Amino acid sequence: MSADDPRFDRIYMVGHAHLDPVWLWRWTEGYQEARATLHAAVKLLAENPDYVFTFEQMAVVDWIRESDPALFAQLQDLVAAGRIAMVGGWWVEPDCNLPSLEAFVRHGLLGQRYLLEHFGGIAGVGLNADPFGHSVVLPQILQGHRIDGYCFLRPGPEETEMPHTVFEWEGFGDARVLAYRIPHQYCSTAEAVDEHLNAAVDGIAPSVTGEAMVFYGVGNHGGGPTRRNLESIARIDASGAQGQLTMSGPDRYLKSVRDGGVEVPGWTGELQRHAAGCYAAHSGIKAMNVRAEAALVEAERYATLAARRGAMTYPGSALTDAWKTLLFNQFHDILPGSSLRVCYEDAAQQIGGAMDVADRVVNLAMQTTARDISIPEDETTQPVLVFNPHPHPVEVTAEVEVSFLPGEWALTDEEGNPVEWQRIRADATLREADIFRDRLRGRIAFRAALPALGHKLYRLRQVPARPEVAPDGVRAQGLTLENAHLRVTIDPDTGWLSELVTLADGQNFAPPAGARHTVVSEDTSDTWGHRVETYVGPGQAFEVEEVVLVDKGPVRATVKVISRLGASTLTEFFVLDAGATSLEIRCELDWHEKMSVLKLRYPSAIQSESALYQMQHGALERPADAKEYPGQRWVSVADGDRRLTVLNDAKYAYDCAGGDIGITAARSPVYAWHDPRELREGEHYHYQDQGRQHFTVRLLPQSGGDMAGAHRLADLMTAPPRVMMESFHDGPLAAEGSGISGLDDAPAIRLTAIKAWEDDTEATVLRFANDTDAPASADLTLHFLGGQTLAVALNPLEIGTWVVPASGAPFRVDLLEFPPDHPLPRLSDGV
């Protein structure tokens, strides 16, 4: 390259300090580095009038506001002057595969509104430089955050062959965003940038314009550009060897592309794959994330319903803080499992605190509702209330610990209609009569038919004799379980299914004899699973030790299977409930293998060349090529009219090989081990996933391709109805009440959030997602808002948000909760 023939007329040089608030250090060290990085940037900005610094991650910015108000004030002034480009617009740079739809929404909702509050404008460019892949749903979410440009590094050219560095990225719902794959690296050394710049220019695919963009500056532990960086940029610019070098934020380059009048190439679909081992690394953080996301969404729903009837004040600040805590722990070196062991001790404390907030909110909302339900006194009964957080009616098997007087009991609804129930194994192990003297403490399971977003009262009643069992319950004979929909048989030799029959058509979904359910293979890949394509391969199976029927009753039948491998034990409870159309498998894994991976395989009679993976909304078809892929709560395969969906409540890592679905249940690499560092014999290492974990899997066999049932079952698994005992009292509420109606007639539409509006806590926000590739609509009645009506119409795979004010007509808003035509200032990145 010479000054007479530079490859580009202009290169925009983006001075950046990629800062991992957590990685090979705890958050407290990242906290300090945030101040140090900005302080260094402020000094260089004062010395060099041409320099522009780029900053992102609002959680990091807020640390500075909290700890150094004077430095934060300087930051505000420099942003207003265009000397610091505030980009990203999200709370942190999260993992961009694993968070839920609502979590992705909240990253921008909280991040952009933070910028608006403290800096007077929002970011126009998204920056997720370091995450290991990018979900197909992101373009639509970015659009909803009013972000029209997106910068990322991975996947790199060696991982996904993409013909262009800058392109229009199209995701679900035909949403598009101008994307830029950062060439070479997002950071540089502290020395002159010559080599870094040359490598970046060499890595830029054919450009649609005569311009390019290069990120530089010391990163990962923060730091940002140095004087040597800036001095070398000035020298290279003066030489003309790389054309004109312009220091700016990323917005100027992307604006130049948009305004250049050239046709930008396109890319449709997800951006994968890098570090496939991170979809499974550290089972604990994955399970905590699933449960915390569901807990916060549920808390907002219950709190909104209770607040609208005047029973409590909506706890907006507490819930916002809890969301910020969870979002922080979705950072791309926490949620993927690639940080130090001590970082996960911090994460467990923090996420546990967020879930505690959610649980307290739910409890208060339920208690204030329960106190207002009319429950006439009847000393021969024990009232039991069940709450449904879902916007459609559900029929489930509910469980509750209750205290009995001696004698026979029946369960009824408030109108006296009988309900089947049975005693099941209690959590406590004690001689109940000795502890409670005249009362027996136990656990029961019963079928509950619940109204949408509502509650229903049941009563345990003392009776002279227990009523006869209904004929349509569950039957168990040997190791065969059967209800009105399914027949399931467990093979005592393999511990897996020899029958999974849908009784309506006689189809058997069970696999041929010899199919394996557990496969433990050696895993020599590092924590990230760098360069791993698949974890499918030869390995050992757990050996079955015990298969026994443990529950047999009108409501539930359960077979327990215990199997072992080395020092590890897998206990699975195969649970079939009355009325259930899916088989529940409750898994207890005590894992002690090292440098190994456990695949739980779900083989079936289905053979397929592709599989459907649930995304944050909707689903994505991928080849059944045995490669490791990220997904949300389920994977589904079909063969003609037969379909089997495997769901779970804690895992994100899957594969599918010819219709055989695998879940990566445990990986045990060394913590924060990044090759090419080699493990040395004799050194002491800490290995991931050691010890106990619990998760639930469901097998859903069906006919046809409608996935609404799978989406709803997944939601039900992560947010089951809540059950509580109650006392006698008067109240204005009926024994059964529903908060919403209309979604039963529109199964394609999922209600993903109910919350108070950010701009008026008396107004209510409802967010919906169309999970199908066809238009969907629904006419809703919002009983919890006094019968207000809401017409919802969504394009294929569209996310839509509405505000229902305390008075006046509902109106639509974007994901920042502003009307689409409401102007918002956009922060400049220097001229």
C-alpha positions in Angstrom: 0.0 0.0 0.0 1.4 3.4 -0.9 0.4 7.0 -0.6 -0.2 7.1 -4.3 -2.6 4.1 -4.2 -4.4 3.7 -0.9 -7.1 1.1 -0.8 -9.6 3.5 0.8 -10.2 7.3 0.4 -11.1 7.6 4.0 -10.9 5.4 7.1 -12.9 6.4 10.2 -10.8 5.6 13.2 -13.0 4.7 16.2 -11.1 5.2 19.5 -12.7 2.7 21.8 -12.1 1.0 25.2 -13.9 -2.3 25.1 -14.4 -2.9 28.8 -15.4 -6.2 30.2 -16.9 -5.3 33.6 -16.5 -9.0 34.6 -14.2 -11.7 33.0 -10.9 -12.6 34.5 -11.7 -10.2 37.3 -14.6 -9.5 39.6 -17.1 -6.7 39.0 -15.4 -4.6 41.7 -12.2 -4.4 39.6 -14.3 -3.6 36.5 -16.0 -0.9 38.5 -12.6 0.8 39.2 -11.4 0.4 35.7 -14.5 2.2 34.4 -13.4 5.4 36.2 -9.7 4.9 35.2 -10.6 4.4 31.5 -12.8 7.5 31.3 -10.3 9.6 33.3 -7.6 8.6 30.7 -9.9 9.5 27.8 -10.7 12.9 29.3 -7.0 13.8 29.5 -6.3 12.8 25.9 -9.4 14.7 24.7 -8.0 17.8 26.3 -4.6 17.3 24.6 -5.9 16.4 21.1 -8.7 18.5 19.6 -9.2 16.0 16.8 -9.6 12.9 19.0 -13.1 11.4 19.5 -13.7 8.7 22.1 -16.4 6.1 21.9 -18.1 4.8 25.1 -20.9 2.3 25.7 -22.6 0.0 28.2 -24.9 2.1 30.5 -24.2 -0.1 33.5 -20.5 1.0 33.3 -21.5 4.6 32.7 -23.8 4.5 35.8 -20.9 3.2 37.9 -19.1 6.5 37.1 -22.2 8.5 37.9 -22.5 6.7 41.2 -18.8 6.9 42.3 -17.4 10.1 40.7 -20.0 12.8 40.1 -17.4 15.3 38.9 -16.0 12.9 36.3 -19.6 12.1 35.2 -20.3 15.8 34.7 -17.2 16.0 32.5 -18.6 13.1 30.5 -21.9 14.8 30.0 -20.1 18.0 28.7 -17.9 16.0 26.3 -20.9 14.1 24.9 -22.8 17.4 24.4 -19.7 18.7 22.6 -19.5 15.7 20.3 -16.1 14.7 21.7 -17.4 11.4 23.2 -19.7 9.2 21.1 -22.2 7.4 23.3 -23.2 4.3 21.4 -24.7 0.9 22.0 -27.7 2.1 23.8 -28.0 -1.1 25.9 -27.4 -1.8 29.6 -24.4 -3.9 28.8 -22.9 -5.9 25.9 -24.9 -9.0 26.6 -24.6 -12.5 25.2 -26.7 -12.1 22.0 -28.0 -15.6 21.8 -29.3 -16.6 25.2 -31.4 -13.8 26.8 -35.2 -13.9 26.3 -37.2 -11.5 24.1 -38.2 -9.4 27.1 -34.6 -9.2 28.4 -33.3 -8.0 25.0 -36.2 -5.4 25.0 -35.1 -4.2 28.5 -31.5 -3.8 27.6 -32.5 -1.0 25.2 -35.4 0.3 27.1 -33.3 0.9 30.2 -30.1 1.9 28.2 -31.7 4.3 25.8 -33.8 6.0 28.4 -30.7 6.3 30.6 -29.0 8.2 27.8 -32.0 10.3 27.3 -32.3 11.2 31.0 -28.6 12.0 31.6 -27.3 13.0 28.1 -30.4 14.4 26.4 -30.4 12.0 23.5 -30.3 8.3 22.5 -27.7 6.2 20.6 -28.2 5.5 17.0 -25.6 2.8 16.7 -25.7 -0.6 18.5 -22.3 -2.0 19.5 -22.0 -5.6 20.6 -18.4 -6.1 19.6 -17.5 -9.2 21.7 -20.5 -11.5 21.9 -20.2 -14.9 20.3 -23.1 -14.8 17.9 -26.2 -12.8 17.2 -29.8 -14.0 17.2 -32.1 -13.6 14.2 -34.5 -11.5 16.3 -32.1 -8.7 17.0 -32.7 -6.5 13.9 -36.4 -6.0 14.9 -35.4 -5.3 18.5 -32.8 -2.8 17.5 -35.3 -1.1 15.2 -37.7 -0.9 18.2 -34.9 0.8 20.2 -34.5 3.3 17.3 -31.0 2.0 16.5 -30.3 1.8 12.8 -26.7 0.7 12.8 -25.0 -2.3 14.4 -21.3 -3.1 14.9 -20.1 -6.6 15.8 -16.9 -8.7 15.5 -18.1 -12.3 15.6 -18.6 -14.6 13.8 -15.3 -13.9 12.0 -14.5 -14.6 8.3 -13.1 -18.1 9.2 -16.4 -19.0 11.0 -19.1 -17.7 8.6 -18.3 -16.8 5.0 -19.9 -13.4 4.5 -19.1 -11.5 1.3 -19.2 -8.0 2.7 -18.1 -6.2 5.8 -21.0 -3.7 5.7 -24.5 -5.1 4.8 -28.2 -4.8 5.5 -29.0 -7.4 8.1 -32.5 -8.7 7.8 -34.1 -10.7 10.7 -37.5 -11.8 11.7 -40.4 -9.6 10.7 -38.5 -8.3 7.7 -36.7 -5.9 10.0 -33.4 -4.5 8.7 -30.4 -2.7 10.3 -27.2 -1.6 8.6 -24.5 -3.9 10.1 -20.7 -3.7 10.1 -18.5 -6.6 10.9 -15.5 -5.1 12.6 -12.3 -6.2 10.7 -9.5 -7.9 12.6 -10.2 -6.9 16.2 -12.2 -4.3 18.2 -9.1 -3.3 20.2 -5.3 -2.8 19.6 -2.2 -2.7 21.7 -1.0 0.5 23.5 1.7 0.9 20.8 1.6 2.5 17.3 -1.4 1.2 15.3 0.4 0.5 12.0 0.2 -3.3 12.2 -3.3 -3.2 13.6 -4.5 -0.9 10.9 -2.8 -2.9 8.1 -4.4 -6.1 9.4 -7.8 -4.5 9.7 -7.6 -3.1 6.1 -6.6 -6.5 4.8 -9.6 -8.0 6.6 -12.2 -5.7 5.1 -14.2 -7.5 2.4 -14.9 -5.6 -0.9 -16.4 -2.3 0.1 -19.5 -0.7 -1.4 -17.9 2.7 -0.9 -14.4 4.1 -0.9 -14.5 4.3 2.9 -14.0 2.0 5.8 -14.0 1.9 9.6 -11.4 0.6 12.1 -11.7 0.3 15.9 -8.6 0.8 18.0 -7.6 1.3 21.6 -6.6 -1.0 24.5 -9.5 -3.2 25.5 -11.0 -6.0 27.5 -9.7 -4.6 30.8 -10.5 -1.2 29.5 -7.8 1.5 29.0 -8.8 2.9 25.6 -6.5 4.7 23.1 -3.1 5.8 24.2 -0.9 8.8 23.2 1.2 6.4 21.1 -2.0 5.3 19.3 -2.9 8.9 18.5 0.6 9.9 17.5 0.8 7.0 15.0 -2.6 7.9 13.5 -1.5 11.4 12.9 1.7 10.2 11.3 -0.1 7.6 9.0 -2.7 10.2 8.1 0.0 12.7 7.1 1.8 10.1 4.9 -1.4 9.3 3.0 -0.6 5.6 2.9 -4.1 4.7 4.1 -6.0 7.6 2.6 -7.5 10.1 5.0 -7.8 9.0 8.6 -10.7 10.6 10.4 -11.2 10.2 14.1 -14.9 9.7 15.0 -17.5 7.4 16.5 -19.0 4.7 14.3 -22.1 6.7 13.4 -20.4 8.9 10.9 -19.2 6.0 8.8 -22.6 4.3 8.8 -24.3 7.5 7.9 -21.8 8.0 5.0 -22.8 4.5 3.7 -26.5 5.2 4.0 -26.1 8.6 2.3 -23.8 7.4 -0.4 -26.5 6.4 -2.8 -25.0 2.9 -3.3 -26.8 -0.4 -3.1 -25.7 -2.2 0.1 -25.6 -6.0 0.0 -27.9 -8.0 2.3 -27.7 -10.8 4.7 -30.8 -12.7 6.0 -30.9 -14.7 9.2 -28.8 -15.2 12.2 -25.1 -14.4 12.6 -23.4 -17.6 13.9 -21.3 -19.4 15.2 -18.4 -18.7 17.5 -17.6 -20.5 20.8 -20.3 -23.1 20.7 -19.3 -24.5 24.0 -20.7 -21.3 25.6 -24.2 -22.4 24.9 -23.8 -25.0 27.7 -20.9 -23.8 29.9 -21.8 -23.3 33.6 -25.2 -24.9 33.9 -25.8 -22.9 37.1 -25.8 -19.4 35.5 -28.0 -20.7 32.6 -30.6 -22.0 35.0 -30.6 -18.9 37.2 -31.0 -16.7 34.1 -34.1 -18.6 32.9 -35.7 -18.5 36.3 -34.9 -14.8 36.9 -36.3 -13.7 33.5 -39.5 -15.6 34.2 -39.7 -14.3 37.8 -39.4 -10.7 36.8 -42.0 -10.9 34.0 -44.4 -12.7 36.4 -43.8 -10.1 39.2 -44.7 -7.3 36.8 -47.9 -9.1 35.8 -49.1 -9.7 39.3 -48.1 -6.3 40.5 -49.9 -4.6 37.6 -53.1 -6.5 38.2 -53.0 -5.7 42.0 -52.1 -2.1 41.4 -54.9 -1.5 38.9 -57.5 -2.7 41.5 -55.9 -0.4 44.1 -54.6 -3.2 46.3 -51.0 -2.2 46.2 -48.6 0.5 44.8 -46.8 -0.6 41.7 -43.1 -1.2 42.8 -41.6 0.3 39.7 -38.2 1.3 41.2 -37.6 -2.1 42.9 -38.5 -4.0 39.7 -36.3 -1.7 37.5 -33.3 -2.2 39.8 -33.9 -6.0 39.7 -34.0 -5.9 35.9 -30.7 -4.0 35.9 -29.1 -6.6 38.1 -30.2 -9.4 35.9 -29.3 -7.6 32.7 -25.8 -6.9 34.1 -25.4 -10.7 34.6 -26.3 -11.3 31.0 -23.0 -9.8 30.1 -21.2 -11.8 27.4 -18.6 -13.2 29.7 -21.0 -14.0 32.6 -24.0 -15.7 31.0 -21.9 -17.7 28.5 -19.9 -19.2 31.4 -16.5 -17.9 30.5 -15.6 -16.0 33.6 -13.7 -16.9 36.8 -15.3 -19.2 39.4 -15.6 -16.4 41.9 -17.5 -14.3 39.4 -20.3 -16.9 39.6 -20.4 -16.6 43.3 -21.1 -12.9 42.8 -23.6 -13.6 40.0 -25.5 -16.1 42.2 -25.8 -13.4 45.0 -26.9 -10.7 42.6 -29.4 -12.8 40.6 -30.7 -14.3 43.8 -31.4 -10.8 45.0 -33.3 -9.9 41.8 -35.4 -13.1 42.2 -36.0 -12.3 45.9 -37.4 -8.9 44.8 -39.6 -10.6 42.2 -40.8 -13.2 44.7 -41.7 -10.6 47.3 -43.6 -8.6 44.7 -45.6 -11.7 43.6 -46.3 -12.7 47.2 -47.6 -9.2 48.1 -49.8 -9.1 45.0 -51.2 -12.6 45.6 -51.8 -11.9 49.4 -53.6 -8.6 48.7 -55.8 -10.4 46.1 -56.4 -13.4 48.3 -57.6 -11.1 51.2 -60.3 -9.6 48.9 -61.7 -12.9 47.7 -65.0 -13.8 49.4 -64.4 -17.2 51.2 -67.4 -18.0 53.5 -66.5 -19.8 56.7 -66.8 -23.6 56.7 -64.6 -25.2 59.4 -64.8 -28.6 57.7 -62.9 -27.2 54.7 -59.4 -25.9 53.9 -59.5 -23.2 51.2 -56.8 -23.5 48.5 -56.2 -20.7 45.9 -54.5 -21.2 42.6 -53.3 -18.2 40.5 -52.6 -18.4 36.7 -50.1 -15.8 35.4 -50.8 -16.7 31.8 -53.2 -14.8 29.5 -55.1 -17.9 28.4 -56.9 -20.6 30.4 -54.7 -23.5 31.5 -55.4 -27.0 32.9 -52.5 -28.1 35.0 -51.6 -30.4 37.9 -51.1 -28.2 40.9 -49.2 -29.1 44.0 -49.4 -27.8 47.5 -48.4 -28.7 51.0 -51.4 -28.8 53.3 -52.4 -29.7 56.9 -55.1 -32.3 57.3 -57.3 -33.3 60.2 -57.6 -37.1 60.4 -60.3 -38.7 58.3 -61.4 -38.7 54.7 -61.2 -35.7 52.4 -62.5 -34.6 49.1 -61.5 -31.6 46.9 -64.1 -29.4 45.2 -64.3 -26.0 43.6 -66.4 -23.4 45.3 -69.6 -24.6 43.6 -69.1 -28.1 45.0 -67.9 -29.8 41.8 -65.6 -32.7 42.7 -61.9 -32.4 41.7 -59.6 -35.4 41.7 -56.5 -35.2 43.9 -53.9 -37.6 45.4 -51.2 -37.6 48.0 -47.7 -37.4 46.7 -44.3 -37.4 48.3 -43.8 -34.4 50.6 -40.7 -32.3 50.7 -40.4 -33.0 54.4 -39.4 -36.4 55.9 -41.0 -36.6 59.3 -43.7 -38.4 61.3 -46.4 -35.9 60.6 -48.7 -36.9 63.5 -45.9 -36.5 66.1 -45.1 -33.0 64.9 -48.6 -31.6 64.5 -50.4 -33.8 67.0 -54.0 -33.5 65.6 -53.0 -32.6 62.1 -51.2 -34.4 59.3 -48.9 -32.4 57.1 -48.6 -33.6 53.5 -48.4 -32.7 49.8 -51.2 -33.2 47.3 -51.5 -33.0 43.5 -54.8 -32.1 41.8 -56.0 -31.0 38.4 -56.8 -27.3 38.3 -58.7 -25.6 35.5 -57.8 -22.0 35.7 -59.1 -18.8 34.0 -56.8 -16.6 31.9 -54.7 -14.3 34.0 -56.8 -15.1 37.0 -57.5 -17.1 40.1 -59.7 -20.0 41.3 -60.7 -21.1 44.8 -60.8 -24.8 45.7 -61.7 -26.5 49.0 -60.5 -29.6 50.7 -63.5 -31.0 52.5 -63.9 -33.5 55.2 -66.2 -36.3 54.0 -67.5 -39.6 55.4 -65.8 -41.5 52.5 -63.5 -40.6 49.7 -65.4 -40.3 46.3 -64.6 -42.9 43.7 -61.8 -42.3 41.2 -62.9 -40.8 37.8 -62.3 -43.3 34.9 -60.4 -40.8 32.8 -57.5 -40.3 35.2 -54.1 -42.0 35.0 -53.6 -45.7 35.0 -50.3 -47.5 35.8 -49.5 -51.1 35.3 -46.0 -52.2 35.7 -43.9 -49.6 33.9 -46.6 -48.5 31.6 -48.4 -45.3 32.3 -51.6 -44.2 30.4 -54.0 -41.3 30.5 -56.7 -40.2 28.0 -54.0 -39.0 25.5 -50.8 -40.9 25.9 -49.4 -44.3 26.7 -45.8 -44.4 28.0 -43.7 -47.5 28.7 -40.2 -47.4 30.2 -37.8 -50.1 29.3 -36.2 -51.4 32.5 -32.9 -52.3 30.7 -32.3 -48.9 29.0 -34.2 -46.6 31.4 -35.7 -45.0 28.3 -39.0 -45.2 26.4 -40.1 -48.3 24.5 -43.5 -46.7 24.0 -44.7 -43.1 23.5 -48.1 -43.5 21.9 -50.6 -40.8 21.0 -53.9 -42.7 21.7 -55.9 -40.6 19.2 -54.1 -42.0 16.2 -52.1 -44.9 17.6 -48.7 -43.4 16.5 -45.7 -44.6 18.5 -43.0 -41.9 18.8 -40.6 -44.1 20.7 -37.2 -44.9 19.0 -36.1 -48.3 17.7 -34.5 -50.6 20.2 -30.9 -49.7 21.1 -31.2 -45.9 20.8 -29.2 -44.1 23.4 -30.5 -41.6 25.9 -27.3 -40.7 27.8 -23.9 -40.2 26.1 -20.9 -39.0 28.1 -17.9 -38.1 25.9 -14.4 -36.7 26.5 -14.3 -32.9 26.0 -10.9 -31.5 25.6 -12.1 -28.1 24.3 -11.5 -25.0 26.4 -14.2 -23.2 28.3 -15.5 -21.4 25.2 -15.4 -24.6 23.1 -13.3 -22.8 20.5 -13.4 -24.4 17.1 -15.9 -27.0 18.2 -18.6 -27.8 15.7 -20.4 -30.6 17.5 -20.4 -32.6 20.8 -22.1 -35.5 19.1 -19.8 -38.5 19.1 -19.0 -41.9 20.6 -19.2 -42.1 24.4 -20.3 -44.0 27.4 -23.9 -44.4 28.6 -25.1 -44.2 32.2 -25.9 -47.7 33.5 -29.4 -48.2 34.8 -29.5 -49.3 38.4 -33.2 -49.0 39.4 -36.5 -48.5 37.7 -39.5 -48.3 40.0 -43.1 -47.0 40.0 -43.3 -44.4 42.8 -46.7 -42.7 42.2 -49.9 -44.4 41.3 -53.2 -42.5 41.5 -56.0 -40.8 39.7 -54.0 -37.6 39.1 -50.4 -38.7 38.6 -48.3 -41.8 37.9 -44.5 -41.6 38.1 -41.7 -44.0 37.3 -38.3 -43.3 38.8 -35.1 -44.3 36.9 -31.7 -44.1 38.6 -28.6 -44.6 36.5 -24.9 -44.1 37.2 -21.6 -43.5 35.4 -18.4 -43.2 37.4 -19.0 -40.9 40.3 -22.1 -39.4 38.7 -25.7 -40.2 39.2 -28.8 -39.3 37.0 -32.2 -39.6 38.6 -35.2 -39.1 36.3 -38.8 -39.1 37.3 -41.1 -39.9 34.4 -44.3 -38.1 35.3 -47.7 -38.6 33.5 -50.5 -36.5 34.8 -54.2 -36.9 34.1 -55.2 -34.8 31.0 -51.6 -34.1 30.0 -50.7 -34.2 26.4 -46.9 -34.3 27.2 -44.7 -36.4 29.3 -42.8 -34.6 32.0 -39.3 -35.8 33.0 -37.9 -34.3 36.2 -34.1 -34.6 36.1 -31.7 -34.6 39.1 -28.1 -34.8 38.0 -25.2 -35.2 40.4 -22.2 -34.7 38.1 -18.6 -35.3 39.0 -16.9 -36.0 35.7 -14.1 -33.7 34.4 -13.2 -32.6 30.9 -16.4 -34.4 29.8 -19.7 -33.5 28.2 -23.1 -35.1 28.9 -25.6 -35.2 26.1 -29.1 -36.2 27.0 -30.4 -37.6 23.8 -34.1 -37.8 23.0 -34.3 -40.3 20.1 -37.6 -41.0 18.5 -39.1 -42.8 15.5 -38.9 -39.5 13.5 -36.3 -39.0 10.9 -35.7 -35.5 9.6 -33.1 -33.5 7.7 -34.0 -30.3 9.7 -35.1 -29.2 13.1 -37.1 -26.2 14.4 -35.5 -24.3 17.2 -37.4 -21.8 19.4 -36.0 -18.3 19.2 -36.8 -15.4 21.5 -40.0 -15.3 19.6 -41.0 -17.5 16.7 -38.7 -20.4 15.6 -35.8 -20.9 13.2 -35.3 -24.0 11.0 -31.7 -25.3 11.0 -30.2 -28.5 9.4 -30.2 -31.7 11.5 -26.4 -31.8 11.0 -25.4 -32.7 14.6 -23.8 -29.3 15.1 -24.2 -27.4 18.4 -26.7 -24.6 18.2 -28.3 -22.2 20.7 -32.0 -22.1 21.3 -34.5 -21.0 23.8 -36.9 -23.5 25.5 -37.5 -26.2 22.8 -36.4 -28.0 19.6 -38.8 -29.8 17.4 -38.6 -32.4 14.6 -41.2 -33.6 12.1 -41.6 -36.5 9.7 -44.7 -36.1 7.6 -47.6 -35.3 10.0 -45.8 -36.5 13.1 -43.9 -34.1 15.2 -42.0 -34.4 18.5 -40.9 -31.4 20.5 -38.5 -31.6 23.4 -38.8 -28.7 25.9 -36.8 -27.8 29.0 -36.6 -25.1 31.6 -32.9 -24.6 32.1 -30.7 -25.4 29.1 -29.8 -23.5 25.9 -27.4 -25.9 24.0 -28.9 -28.4 21.5 -28.1 -30.5 18.5 -30.2 -32.6 16.2 -28.9 -35.5 14.2 -31.4 -37.1 11.8 -34.3 -36.4 14.0 -32.5 -37.4 17.2 -32.6 -34.3 19.5 -29.8 -33.8 22.0 -29.6 -31.4 25.0 -26.1 -30.6 26.3 -26.9 -31.1 30.0 -23.4 -30.7 31.5 -19.9 -29.6 30.4 -16.9 -29.7 32.7 -14.0 -27.7 31.3 -11.7 -25.7 33.5 -13.1 -22.3 34.5 -11.8 -19.4 32.3 -9.5 -21.7 30.3 -8.7 -20.2 26.9 -6.5 -22.2 24.6 -3.7 -22.2 23.4 -2.9 -22.3 27.1 -2.3 -26.0 27.9 -3.4 -27.6 31.1 -0.4 -28.9 33.1 -0.3 -32.1 34.9 -0.1 -31.7 38.7 -1.7 -28.2 38.7 -4.9 -27.7 40.7 -7.9 -26.6 38.5 -11.5 -25.9 39.2 -13.9 -27.6 36.8 -17.4 -26.5 35.9 -20.8 -28.1 36.6 -19.5 -30.2 39.5 -22.3 -31.3 41.9 -26.1 -31.3 41.8 -28.5 -29.6 39.3 -32.2 -29.9 38.7 -34.1 -29.3 35.5 -37.3 -30.5 33.8 -37.8 -31.8 30.3 -41.0 -32.4 28.5 -41.7 -34.6 25.4 -44.6 -33.3 23.4 -45.8 -35.6 20.6 -48.3 -34.2 18.2 -49.8 -34.3 14.7 -49.4 -31.3 12.4 -47.1 -28.3 12.5 -48.9 -25.8 14.8 -46.3 -24.8 17.4 -48.6 -22.6 19.6 -48.9 -25.5 22.1 -45.1 -25.7 22.4 -44.8 -22.0 23.0 -47.4 -22.0 25.7 -46.1 -25.2 27.3 -42.6 -23.6 27.5 -44.1 -20.5 29.2 -46.0 -22.8 31.6 -42.8 -24.7 32.5 -40.9 -21.5 33.5 -43.9 -19.8 35.2 -46.2 -22.5 36.7 -49.4 -21.4 38.5 -48.9 -20.5 42.1 -50.9 -22.2 44.9 -51.5 -21.0 48.4 -53.7 -22.0 51.4 -56.1 -19.3 52.6 -58.5 -18.5 55.4 -62.1 -17.5 55.7 -63.2 -13.9 55.1 -65.5 -11.5 53.2 -64.4 -9.7 50.2 -65.5 -8.0 46.9 -63.9 -10.6 44.6 -65.5 -13.8 43.4 -64.1 -17.3 44.0 -63.1 -17.4 40.3 -61.9 -14.4 38.2 -60.2 -13.8 34.9 -58.0 -10.8 34.0 -58.2 -11.0 30.2 -60.1 -12.7 27.4 -59.6 -13.0 23.7 -56.2 -14.7 23.3 -57.7 -18.1 23.3 -58.9 -17.4 19.8 -55.5 -16.2 18.7 -52.9 -18.9 19.7 -50.3 -17.4 17.4 -50.1 -14.3 19.7 -48.1 -14.5 22.9 -48.4 -11.8 25.6 -44.8 -11.3 26.6 -45.2 -8.4 29.2 -47.7 -6.5 31.3 -46.2 -3.7 33.2 -46.6 0.0 34.2 -45.7 2.5 31.5 -42.4 4.2 32.0 -43.9 7.6 31.6 -47.0 7.2 33.7 -47.3 4.4 36.3 -51.1 4.6 36.1 -51.0 3.5 32.5 -50.4 -0.1 31.5 -48.1 -1.5 28.8 -48.9 -4.8 27.1 -46.4 -6.4 24.7 -47.2 -9.1 22.2 -45.3 -11.3 19.8 -46.6 -13.1 16.7 -44.8 -16.4 16.7 -45.9 -17.3 13.2 -45.1 -16.3 9.6 -48.7 -15.2 8.9 -50.6 -12.1 10.1 -52.4 -12.5 13.4 -55.0 -10.4 15.3 -57.1 -10.6 18.4 -59.8 -8.5 20.0 -59.1 -8.5 23.7 -61.1 -7.5 26.8 -58.9 -6.4 29.6 -61.0 -7.3 32.7 -58.3 -6.1 35.0 -58.7 -2.7 33.5 -62.4 -2.5 34.0 -63.4 -4.1 30.7 -61.2 -1.9 28.4 -60.9 -3.4 24.9 -57.8 -3.7 22.8 -57.5 -4.6 19.2 -54.1 -6.3 18.5 -53.0 -6.8 14.9 -49.5 -8.1 14.1 -47.6 -8.8 10.9 -45.8 -12.1 10.5 -43.2 -12.5 13.3 -43.8 -9.0 14.6 -43.4 -7.6 18.1 -46.0 -5.0 19.1 -46.4 -2.9 22.2 -49.5 -1.0 23.3 -50.1 1.5 26.1 -53.6 1.5 27.8 -53.9 4.8 29.7 -56.0 5.2 32.8 -58.4 7.2 30.6 -58.5 7.5 26.9 -57.9 5.1 24.0 -55.0 2.7 23.8 -52.1 3.6 21.5 -49.2 1.8 20.1 -45.6 2.6 21.1 -42.1 1.3 20.2 -39.8 -0.8 22.4 -38.7 2.4 24.2 -42.3 3.0 25.0 -42.6 6.2 22.9 -45.2 6.6 20.1 -43.3 5.9 16.9 -43.8 9.5 15.7 -42.5 11.0 18.9 -39.1 12.6 18.1 -36.1 11.7 20.2 -32.7 13.6 19.8 -29.9 11.5 18.6 -26.5 11.9 20.2 -23.7 13.1 17.8 -20.3 11.5 17.5 -18.2 14.4 16.5 -17.7 16.3 13.2 
